[in-house]
Amino acid sequence: RVSDLLEGGLVVSGDQLEWDRPRKGTHYTATITDTGAIQLEDGRTFSSPSRAAMEAADIASFDGWYAWTVARLGKTLNELRHDLKAKLSDEVGQG
């Protein structure tokens, strides 16, 4: 969950998310809320990155972990999810 990334310190409340679809000529933005939800520009909020992507683009299916990039980091949510897994693994190894 995005809330796990928030709790792990990899993202912060207010981080801007971007999703570019150059072949479609579309660009979507959203914001991470203080609960780790994703808020679209129109105010709708979703706990799932995939649901947020599907609703933003009005499409039936899309993996939002690969769609959304955290603007200030230049990393997708999926990359950050892997970073969190590595961070947690390192912490367990050091414990």
Protein Blocks (a to p, Z undefined) as FASTA:
>chain_A
ZZlmmmnopacehiacddddfknopacdddddfkopacdfkopacfbfklmmmmmnopab
dcfklmpccfklopafklmmmmmmmmmmmmmmmZZ
